[in-house]
């Protein structure tokens, strides 16, 4: 009878020890995974913010150029063949 109790008490101790070790490991591994995924998401969002800020700068420069009229005038001259008032037009014949 004593042998049986000793065996069961040893088994019970091992079960308790394993439970005490594994339960916190499972809990903290889940929290650690959430932490890592949050850091990954933060990094990707920061990259996206940098890309969007660069795009904003490009668009602001384009707005500034359109407000000055330089791009509009260049497009009108190149694509539409327009000239300013008082300018002379020279036509070069094609060979």
MOPAC internal coordinates of N, CA, C and O (Angstrom, degrees):
PM7 1SCF
backbone

  N    0.0000 0     0.00 0     0.00 0    0    0    0
  C    1.4357 1     0.00 0     0.00 0    1    0    0
  C    1.5319 1   111.54 1     0.00 0    2    1    0
  O    1.2310 1   121.29 1   138.95 1    3    2    1
  N    1.3286 1   115.14 1   -41.05 1    3    2    1
  C    1.4561 1   118.88 1   179.84 1    5    3    2
  C    1.5263 1   110.96 1   -65.88 1    6    5    3
  O    1.2310 1   120.82 1   142.52 1    7    6    5
  N    1.3345 1   116.03 1   -37.48 1    7    6    5
  C    1.4585 1   119.05 1   178.51 1    9    7    6
  C    1.5203 1   110.37 1   -62.12 1   10    9    7
  O    1.2310 1   121.07 1   137.56 1   11   10    9
  N    1.2946 1   115.55 1   -42.44 1   11   10    9
  C    1.4610 1   120.42 1  -179.76 1   13   11   10
  C    1.5239 1   110.55 1   -62.60 1   14   13   11
  O    1.2310 1   120.61 1   137.70 1   15   14   13
  N    1.3246 1   116.44 1   -42.30 1   15   14   13
  C    1.4671 1   120.39 1   178.52 1   17   15   14
  C    1.5312 1   111.06 1   -65.06 1   18   17   15
  O    1.2310 1   120.78 1   139.22 1   19   18   17
  N    1.3271 1   116.11 1   -40.78 1   19   18   17
  C    1.4614 1   119.47 1   179.59 1   21   19   18
  C    1.5270 1   110.15 1   -63.02 1   22   21   19
  O    1.2310 1   120.59 1   136.21 1   23   22   21
  N    1.3247 1   116.47 1   -43.79 1   23   22   21
  C    1.4577 1   119.79 1  -179.74 1   25   23   22
  C    1.5276 1   111.07 1   -63.95 1   26   25   23
  O    1.2310 1   121.05 1   134.76 1   27   26   25
  N    1.3229 1   115.60 1   -45.24 1   27   26   25
  C    1.4630 1   118.25 1  -179.43 1   29   27   26
  C    1.5194 1   110.87 1   -67.53 1   30   29   27
  O    1.2310 1   120.13 1   142.94 1   31   30   29
  N    1.3198 1   117.36 1   -37.06 1   31   30   29
  C    1.4639 1   118.74 1   179.37 1   33   31   30
  C    1.5350 1   110.59 1   -68.32 1   34   33   31
  O    1.2310 1   119.72 1   143.58 1   35   34   33
  N    1.3360 1   118.15 1   -36.42 1   35   34   33
  C    1.4598 1   120.66 1   176.50 1   37   35   34
  C    1.5246 1   110.55 1   -66.51 1   38   37   35
  O    1.2310 1   120.58 1   136.40 1   39   38   37
  N    1.3170 1   116.50 1   -43.60 1   39   38   37
  C    1.4693 1   120.18 1   177.60 1   41   39   38
  C    1.5218 1   110.71 1   -61.56 1   42   41   39
  O    1.2310 1   121.41 1   136.91 1   43   42   41
  N    1.3213 1   114.91 1   -43.09 1   43   42   41
  C    1.4583 1   119.86 1  -179.83 1   45   43   42
  C    1.5286 1   110.84 1   -63.50 1   46   45   43
  O    1.2310 1   120.34 1   139.96 1   47   46   45
  N    1.3157 1   116.96 1   -40.04 1   47   46   45
  C    1.4664 1   120.94 1   177.74 1   49   47   46
  C    1.5267 1   110.59 1   -62.46 1   50   49   47
  O    1.2310 1   120.85 1   134.10 1   51   50   49
  N    1.3217 1   115.98 1   -45.90 1   51   50   49
  C    1.4583 1   119.55 1   179.60 1   53   51   50
  C    1.5254 1   111.61 1   -62.74 1   54   53   51
  O    1.2310 1   120.82 1   139.87 1   55   54   53
  N    1.3112 1   116.03 1   -40.13 1   55   54   53
  C    1.4662 1   119.42 1   178.00 1   57   55   54
  C    1.5180 1   110.21 1   -62.37 1   58   57   55
  O    1.2310 1   120.42 1   137.28 1   59   58   57
  N    1.3153 1   116.81 1   -42.72 1   59   58   57
  C    1.4667 1   120.97 1   179.25 1   61   59   58
  C    1.5287 1   110.36 1   -65.36 1   62   61   59
  O    1.2310 1   120.37 1   136.26 1   63   62   61
  N    1.3180 1   116.91 1   -43.74 1   63   62   61
  C    1.4671 1   120.41 1  -179.79 1   65   63   62
  C    1.5258 1   110.26 1   -62.18 1   66   65   63
  O    1.2310 1   120.49 1   134.80 1   67   66   65
  N    1.3111 1   116.67 1   -45.20 1   67   66   65
  C    1.4614 1   120.23 1   179.34 1   69   67   66
  C    1.5252 1   110.52 1   -63.48 1   70   69   67
  O    1.2310 1   120.15 1   138.19 1   71   70   69
  N    1.3227 1   117.32 1   -41.81 1   71   70   69
  C    1.4655 1   120.68 1   179.20 1   73   71   70
  C    1.5256 1   110.70 1   -64.20 1   74   73   71
  O    1.2310 1   120.57 1   137.68 1   75   74   73
  N    1.3235 1   116.51 1   -42.32 1   75   74   73
  C    1.4633 1   120.55 1  -179.46 1   77   75   74
  C    1.5310 1   110.48 1   -64.37 1   78   77   75
  O    1.2310 1   120.02 1   148.56 1   79   78   77
  N    1.2995 1   117.57 1   -31.44 1   79   78   77
  C    1.4644 1   120.61 1   179.72 1   81   79   78
  C    1.5202 1   111.45 1   -82.07 1   82   81   79
  O    1.2310 1   119.77 1   135.41 1   83   82   81
  N    1.3254 1   118.05 1   -44.59 1   83   82   81
  C    1.4678 1   120.28 1  -172.50 1   85   83   82
  C    1.5229 1   113.84 1   -76.14 1   86   85   83
  O    1.2310 1   119.39 1   143.60 1   87   86   85
  N    1.3022 1   118.76 1   -36.40 1   87   86   85
  C    1.4739 1   120.13 1  -177.62 1   89   87   86
  C    1.5304 1   111.26 1   -61.48 1   90   89   87
  O    1.2310 1   118.70 1   130.54 1   91   90   89
  N    1.3274 1   120.09 1   -49.46 1   91   90   89
  C    1.4760 1   118.14 1   176.21 1   93   91   90
  C    1.5325 1   112.96 1   -64.48 1   94   93   91
  O    1.2310 1   120.41 1   145.40 1   95   94   93
  N    1.3306 1   116.83 1   -34.60 1   95   94   93
  C    1.4610 1   118.74 1   177.96 1   97   95   94
  C    1.5206 1   111.08 1   -61.65 1   98   97   95
  O    1.2310 1   120.53 1   135.23 1   99   98   97
  N    1.3067 1   116.59 1   -44.77 1   99   98   97
  C    1.4658 1   120.06 1   178.75 1  101   99   98
  C    1.5245 1   110.06 1   -62.95 1  102  101   99
  O    1.2310 1   120.30 1   133.86 1  103  102  101
  N    1.3181 1   117.03 1   -46.14 1  103  102  101
  C    1.4605 1   121.37 1  -178.54 1  105  103  102
  C    1.5282 1   111.01 1   -60.75 1  106  105  103
  O    1.2310 1   120.54 1   129.63 1  107  106  105
  N    1.3331 1   116.58 1   -50.37 1  107  106  105
  C    1.4601 1   119.65 1  -176.37 1  109  107  106
  C    1.5235 1   112.39 1   -72.70 1  110  109  107
  O    1.2310 1   120.07 1   151.42 1  111  110  109
  N    1.3237 1   117.47 1   -28.58 1  111  110  109
  C    1.4640 1   118.11 1   177.06 1  113  111  110
  C    1.5190 1   110.37 1   -68.11 1  114  113  111
  O    1.2310 1   119.50 1   144.04 1  115  114  113
  N    1.3130 1   118.57 1   -35.96 1  115  114  113
  C    1.4670 1   121.01 1   175.70 1  117  115  114
  C    1.5264 1   110.80 1   -65.41 1  118  117  115
  O    1.2310 1   120.80 1   135.49 1  119  118  117
  N    1.3030 1   116.08 1   -44.51 1  119  118  117
  C    1.4657 1   119.33 1   179.21 1  121  119  118
  C    1.5298 1   111.04 1   -64.83 1  122  121  119
  O    1.2310 1   120.56 1   141.60 1  123  122  121
  N    1.3182 1   116.53 1   -38.40 1  123  122  121
  C    1.4583 1   120.65 1   178.38 1  125  123  122
  C    1.5204 1   110.57 1   -65.49 1  126  125  123
  O    1.2310 1   119.99 1   140.17 1  127  126  125
  N    1.3190 1   117.63 1   -39.83 1  127  126  125
  C    1.4632 1   121.48 1   177.22 1  129  127  126
  C    1.5292 1   110.16 1   -62.95 1  130  129  127
  O    1.2310 1   120.15 1   136.99 1  131  130  129
  N    1.3271 1   117.32 1   -43.01 1  131  130  129
  C    1.4663 1   120.28 1   177.50 1  133  131  130
  C    1.5272 1   110.55 1   -62.52 1  134  133  131
  O    1.2310 1   120.64 1   140.05 1  135  134  133
  N    1.3137 1   116.39 1   -39.95 1  135  134  133
  C    1.4653 1   120.97 1   178.49 1  137  135  134
  C    1.5247 1   110.84 1   -62.37 1  138  137  135
  O    1.2310 1   120.45 1   133.33 1  139  138  137
  N    1.3269 1   116.74 1   -46.67 1  139  138  137
  C    1.4620 1   120.34 1  -179.97 1  141  139  138
  C    1.5203 1   111.62 1   -64.25 1  142  141  139
  O    1.2310 1   120.16 1   139.17 1  143  142  141
  N    1.3193 1   117.29 1   -40.83 1  143  142  141
  C    1.4653 1   119.01 1   179.64 1  145  143  142
  C    1.5280 1   110.69 1   -67.46 1  146  145  143
  O    1.2310 1   119.81 1   145.03 1  147  146  145
  N    1.3206 1   117.97 1   -34.97 1  147  146  145
  C    1.4641 1   120.63 1   177.11 1  149  147  146
  C    1.5306 1   110.59 1   -66.69 1  150  149  147
  O    1.2310 1   120.08 1   140.81 1  151  150  149
  N    1.3227 1   117.45 1   -39.19 1  151  150  149
  C    1.4724 1   120.26 1   177.49 1  153  151  150
  C    1.5175 1   111.37 1   -65.75 1  154  153  151
  O    1.2310 1   120.46 1   139.80 1  155  154  153
  N    1.3292 1   116.72 1   -40.20 1  155  154  153
  C    1.4630 1   120.38 1   178.21 1  157  155  154
  C    1.5251 1   110.05 1   -63.43 1  158  157  155
  O    1.2310 1   120.67 1   137.09 1  159  158  157
  N    1.3173 1   116.33 1   -42.91 1  159  158  157
  C    1.4664 1   120.00 1   179.06 1  161  159  158
  C    1.5252 1   110.64 1   -64.21 1  162  161  159
  O    1.2310 1   120.47 1   140.64 1  163  162  161
  N    1.3262 1   116.70 1   -39.36 1  163  162  161
  C    1.4627 1   120.61 1   178.36 1  165  163  162
  C    1.5291 1   110.98 1   -61.75 1  166  165  163
  O    1.2310 1   120.43 1   135.74 1  167  166  165
  N    1.3276 1   116.79 1   -44.26 1  167  166  165
  C    1.4658 1   120.04 1   179.31 1  169  167  166
  C    1.5175 1   111.46 1   -62.90 1  170  169  167
  O    1.2310 1   120.58 1   136.89 1  171  170  169
  N    1.3246 1   116.51 1   -43.11 1  171  170  169
  C    1.4667 1   118.71 1  -179.10 1  173  171  170
  C    1.5243 1   110.89 1   -67.29 1  174  173  171
  O    1.2310 1   119.95 1   143.99 1  175  174  173
  N    1.3309 1   117.70 1   -36.01 1  175  174  173
  C    1.4611 1   120.20 1   177.69 1  177  175  174
  C    1.5294 1   111.26 1   -68.51 1  178  177  175
  O    1.2310 1   120.22 1   143.36 1  179  178  177
  N    1.3263 1   117.19 1   -36.64 1  179  178  177
  C    1.4674 1   119.54 1   177.17 1  181  179  178
  C    1.5252 1   111.01 1   -64.90 1  182  181  179
  O    1.2310 1   120.47 1   140.21 1  183  182  181
  N    1.3416 1   116.71 1   -39.79 1  183  182  181
  C    1.4636 1   119.72 1   176.48 1  185  183  182
  C    1.5192 1   110.51 1   -62.94 1  186  185  183
  O    1.2310 1   121.05 1   137.91 1  187  186  185
  N    1.3161 1   115.60 1   -42.09 1  187  186  185
  C    1.4627 1   119.89 1  -179.95 1  189  187  186
  C    1.5278 1   110.51 1   -64.48 1  190  189  187
  O    1.2310 1   120.24 1   141.40 1  191  190  189
  N    1.3227 1   117.15 1   -38.60 1  191  190  189
  C    1.4655 1   120.97 1   177.88 1  193  191  190
  C    1.5269 1   110.22 1   -62.58 1  194  193  191
  O    1.2310 1   120.23 1   136.29 1  195  194  193
  N    1.3345 1   117.18 1   -43.71 1  195  194  193
  C    1.4668 1   120.10 1   179.14 1  197  195  194
  C    1.5218 1   111.45 1   -61.97 1  198  197  195
  O    1.2310 1   120.50 1   138.96 1  199  198  197
  N    1.3277 1   116.65 1   -41.04 1  199  198  197
  C    1.4662 1   120.24 1   178.87 1  201  199  198
  C    1.5186 1   110.25 1   -63.69 1  202  201  199
  O    1.2310 1   120.46 1   135.38 1  203  202  201
  N    1.3282 1   116.72 1   -44.62 1  203  202  201
  C    1.4621 1   120.40 1  -179.23 1  205  203  202
  C    1.5260 1   111.86 1   -67.00 1  206  205  203
  O    1.2310 1   120.05 1   144.44 1  207  206  205
  N    1.3286 1   117.50 1   -35.56 1  207  206  205
  C    1.4600 1   119.83 1   176.87 1  209  207  206
  C    1.5263 1   110.93 1   -65.37 1  210  209  207
  O    1.2310 1   120.39 1   140.71 1  211  210  209
  N    1.3265 1   116.85 1   -39.29 1  211  210  209
  C    1.4678 1   120.07 1   177.46 1  213  211  210
  C    1.5279 1   110.39 1   -64.74 1  214  213  211
  O    1.2310 1   120.47 1   138.36 1  215  214  213
  N    1.3269 1   116.70 1   -41.64 1  215  214  213
  C    1.4660 1   119.93 1   177.31 1  217  215  214
  C    1.5249 1   110.93 1   -62.90 1  218  217  215
  O    1.2310 1   120.39 1   140.81 1  219  218  217
  N    1.3244 1   116.87 1   -39.19 1  219  218  217
  C    1.4673 1   120.46 1   177.84 1  221  219  218
  C    1.5225 1   111.20 1   -61.92 1  222  221  219
  O    1.2310 1   120.20 1   138.18 1  223  222  221
  N    1.3278 1   117.22 1   -41.82 1  223  222  221
  C    1.4632 1   120.12 1   178.61 1  225  223  222
  C    1.5268 1   111.06 1   -62.14 1  226  225  223
  O    1.2310 1   120.73 1   137.74 1  227  226  225
  N    1.3267 1   116.21 1   -42.26 1  227  226  225
  C    1.4671 1   119.75 1   178.74 1  229  227  226
  C    1.5217 1   110.02 1   -62.07 1  230  229  227
  O    1.2310 1   120.68 1   135.29 1  231  230  229
  N    1.3253 1   116.31 1   -44.71 1  231  230  229
  C    1.4664 1   119.97 1  -179.38 1  233  231  230
  C    1.5252 1   111.72 1   -66.62 1  234  233  231
  O    1.2310 1   119.99 1   142.85 1  235  234  233
  N    1.3349 1   117.63 1   -37.15 1  235  234  233
  C    1.4638 1   120.21 1   177.17 1  237  235  234
  C    1.5236 1   110.84 1   -63.99 1  238  237  235
  O    1.2310 1   120.76 1   139.68 1  239  238  237
  N    1.3338 1   116.16 1   -40.32 1  239  238  237
  C    1.4703 1   119.52 1   177.38 1  241  239  238
  C    1.5222 1   110.97 1   -63.85 1  242  241  239
  O    1.2310 1   120.37 1   138.59 1  243  242  241
  N    1.3234 1   116.90 1   -41.41 1  243  242  241
  C    1.4650 1   119.76 1   178.46 1  245  243  242
  C    1.5227 1   110.92 1   -64.16 1  246  245  243
  O    1.2310 1   119.88 1   139.42 1  247  246  245
  N    1.3322 1   117.84 1   -40.58 1  247  246  245
  C    1.4684 1   121.16 1   177.84 1  249  247  246
  C    1.5219 1   109.81 1   -61.85 1  250  249  247
  O    1.2310 1   120.79 1   135.70 1  251  250  249
  N    1.3343 1   116.10 1   -44.30 1  251  250  249
  C    1.4654 1   120.59 1   179.67 1  253  251  250
  C    1.5292 1   110.73 1   -61.42 1  254  253  251
  O    1.2310 1   120.17 1   137.77 1  255  254  253
  N    1.3205 1   117.28 1   -42.23 1  255  254  253
  C    1.4625 1   120.53 1   178.97 1  257  255  254
  C    1.5252 1   111.07 1   -66.00 1  258  257  255
  O    1.2310 1   119.99 1   139.77 1  259  258  257
  N    1.3126 1   117.63 1   -40.23 1  259  258  257
  C    1.4644 1   119.64 1   178.31 1  261  259  258
  C    1.5275 1   111.39 1   -66.72 1  262  261  259
  O    1.2310 1   120.41 1   144.40 1  263  262  261
  N    1.3455 1   116.82 1   -35.60 1  263  262  261
  C    1.4667 1   119.47 1   177.98 1  265  263  262
  C    1.5249 1   111.16 1   -66.68 1  266  265  263
  O    1.2310 1   120.56 1   143.87 1  267  266  265
  N    1.3292 1   116.53 1   -36.13 1  267  266  265
  C    1.4689 1   119.87 1   177.46 1  269  267  266
  C    1.5156 1   111.22 1   -72.44 1  270  269  267
  O    1.2310 1   119.65 1   154.64 1  271  270  269
  N    1.3054 1   118.28 1   -25.36 1  271  270  269
  C    1.4554 1   121.69 1   177.58 1  273  271  270
  C    1.5131 1   114.82 1    92.28 1  274  273  271
  O    1.2310 1   120.00 1   179.00 1  275  274  273
  N    1.3137 1   117.60 1    -1.00 1  275  274  273
  C    1.4652 1   119.31 1  -177.21 1  277  275  274
  C    1.5215 1   112.03 1   -68.07 1  278  277  275
  O    1.2310 1   120.13 1   137.79 1  279  278  277
  N    1.3025 1   117.35 1   -42.21 1  279  278  277
  C    1.4661 1   120.44 1  -179.06 1  281  279  278
  C    1.5136 1   110.13 1   -70.20 1  282  281  279
  O    1.2310 1   120.78 1   139.20 1  283  282  281
  N    1.3153 1   116.12 1   -40.80 1  283  282  281
  C    1.4620 1   120.29 1  -179.43 1  285  283  282
  C    1.5283 1   110.68 1   -62.40 1  286  285  283
  O    1.2310 1   120.69 1   135.93 1  287  286  285
  N    1.3261 1   116.28 1   -44.07 1  287  286  285
  C    1.4647 1   119.96 1   179.15 1  289  287  286
  C    1.5264 1   111.14 1   -65.96 1  290  289  287
  O    1.2310 1   120.06 1   137.93 1  291  290  289
  N    1.3148 1   117.49 1   -42.07 1  291  290  289
  C    1.4651 1   120.50 1  -179.99 1  293  291  290
  C    1.5220 1   110.94 1   -63.87 1  294  293  291
  O    1.2310 1   120.38 1   139.54 1  295  294  293
  N    1.3346 1   116.88 1   -40.46 1  295  294  293
  C    1.4669 1   119.80 1   177.67 1  297  295  294
  C    1.5259 1   110.97 1   -66.02 1  298  297  295
  O    1.2310 1   120.12 1   139.78 1  299  298  297
  N    1.3116 1   117.38 1   -40.22 1  299  298  297
  C    1.4660 1   120.82 1   179.99 1  301  299  298
  C    1.5253 1   110.48 1   -64.85 1  302  301  299
  O    1.2310 1   119.93 1   139.88 1  303  302  301
  N    1.3129 1   117.73 1   -40.12 1  303  302  301
  C    1.4633 1   120.77 1   179.81 1  305  303  302
  C    1.5325 1   111.08 1   -70.10 1  306  305  303
  O    1.2310 1   120.26 1   133.12 1  307  306  305
  N    1.3277 1   117.12 1   -46.88 1  307  306  305
  C    1.4647 1   120.50 1  -174.30 1  309  307  306
  C    1.5272 1   112.59 1   -73.51 1  310  309  307
  O    1.2310 1   120.66 1   130.08 1  311  310  309
  N    1.3157 1   116.35 1   -49.92 1  311  310  309
  C    1.4595 1   119.51 1  -171.94 1  313  311  310
  C    1.5268 1   113.13 1   -86.08 1  314  313  311
  O    1.2310 1   120.35 1   144.76 1  315  314  313
  N    1.3264 1   116.93 1   -35.24 1  315  314  313
  C    1.4631 1   119.77 1  -175.40 1  317  315  314
  C    1.5237 1   113.36 1  -104.26 1  318  317  315
  O    1.2310 1   120.06 1   169.43 1  319  318  317
  N    1.3195 1   117.49 1   -10.57 1  319  318  317
  C    1.4597 1   120.90 1   179.17 1  321  319  318
  C    1.5184 1   113.30 1    71.14 1  322  321  319
  O    1.2310 1   119.83 1  -152.72 1  323  322  321
  N    1.3067 1   117.93 1    27.28 1  323  322  321
  C    1.4635 1   121.32 1  -179.24 1  325  323  322
  C    1.5285 1   110.36 1   -80.14 1  326  325  323
  O    1.2310 1   121.18 1   -23.70 1  327  326  325
  N    1.3316 1   115.34 1   156.30 1  327  326  325
  C    1.4622 1   121.38 1   178.19 1  329  327  326
  C    1.5179 1   109.12 1  -131.53 1  330  329  327
  O    1.2310 1   121.31 1   -17.45 1  331  330  329
  N    1.3314 1   115.11 1   162.55 1  331  330  329
  C    1.4661 1   119.95 1   175.87 1  333  331  330
  C    1.5180 1   109.50 1   -79.92 1  334  333  331
  O    1.2310 1   121.88 1   -19.92 1  335  334  333
  N    1.3029 1   114.01 1   160.08 1  335  334  333
  C    1.4601 1   119.65 1   178.38 1  337  335  334
  C    1.5246 1   108.87 1   -66.21 1  338  337  335
  O    1.2310 1   120.62 1   -50.92 1  339  338  337
  N    1.3303 1   116.43 1   129.08 1  339  338  337
  C    1.4554 1   121.48 1   178.76 1  341  339  338
  C    1.5178 1   114.00 1    94.80 1  342  341  339
  O    1.2310 1   119.14 1   171.82 1  343  342  341
  N    1.3192 1   119.25 1    -8.18 1  343  342  341
  C    1.4610 1   121.21 1   178.25 1  345  343  342
  C    1.5289 1   109.88 1   -81.37 1  346  345  343
  O    1.2310 1   121.38 1   -30.55 1  347  346  345
  N    1.3139 1   114.96 1   149.45 1  347  346  345
  C    1.4614 1   120.05 1   178.02 1  349  347  346
  C    1.5240 1   108.73 1   -96.39 1  350  349  347
  O    1.2310 1   121.23 1   -37.74 1  351  350  349
  N    1.3092 1   115.25 1   142.26 1  351  350  349
  C    1.4584 1   120.86 1   179.53 1  353  351  350
  C    1.5165 1   108.22 1  -108.30 1  354  353  351
  O    1.2310 1   121.16 1   -49.56 1  355  354  353
  N    1.3013 1   115.39 1   130.44 1  355  354  353
  C    1.4577 1   120.89 1   176.22 1  357  355  354
  C    1.5231 1   107.85 1  -113.55 1  358  357  355
  O    1.2310 1   120.55 1   -55.35 1  359  358  357
  N    1.2881 1   116.56 1   124.65 1  359  358  357
  C    1.4528 1   121.34 1   177.53 1  361  359  358
  C    1.5173 1   108.64 1   -99.51 1  362  361  359
  O    1.2310 1   120.60 1   -54.32 1  363  362  361
  N    1.2928 1   116.45 1   125.68 1  363  362  361
  C    1.4594 1   122.18 1   179.15 1  365  363  362
  C    1.5217 1   106.75 1  -102.50 1  366  365  363
  O    1.2310 1   120.47 1   -59.04 1  367  366  365
  N    1.3275 1   116.71 1   120.96 1  367  366  365
  C    1.4645 1   118.42 1  -178.66 1  369  367  366
  C    1.5282 1   111.23 1   -69.03 1  370  369  367
  O    1.2310 1   121.17 1   -35.19 1  371  370  369
  N    1.3115 1   115.38 1   144.81 1  371  370  369
  C    1.4632 1   120.86 1   177.50 1  373  371  370
  C    1.5123 1   109.09 1   -83.10 1  374  373  371
  O    1.2310 1   120.08 1   -37.21 1  375  374  373
  N    1.2906 1   117.46 1   142.79 1  375  374  373
  C    1.4665 1   121.33 1  -179.12 1  377  375  374
  C    1.4925 1   111.33 1   -90.93 1  378  377  375
  O    1.2310 1   120.10 1   180.00 1  379  378  377

